Amino acid sequence: MSDSLANGRRFRVFNIIDDYNREAFLNEAYYSIPSTGLVQKIKEILLHRAKPKRIRTDNGPEFISKVF
């Protein structure tokens, strides 16, 4: 999800939500979201949660990179 501030600077929000029970694991805003940062956040969450059978994403550039 993305939007822009009053000064025109764009930002993106990274959300990790369990589709089954709608629990939000992460909601963070960034000016830039590198794939390596996303992978690290997901790994941190998986240290404390059960590993899901699948992960669903949109086709944003950070999700279609080789790192992800």
Secondary structure by P-SEA (a helix, b strand, c coil): ccccccccbbbbbbbbbccccccccbbbbbccccaaaaaaaaaaaaaccccccccccccccccccccc
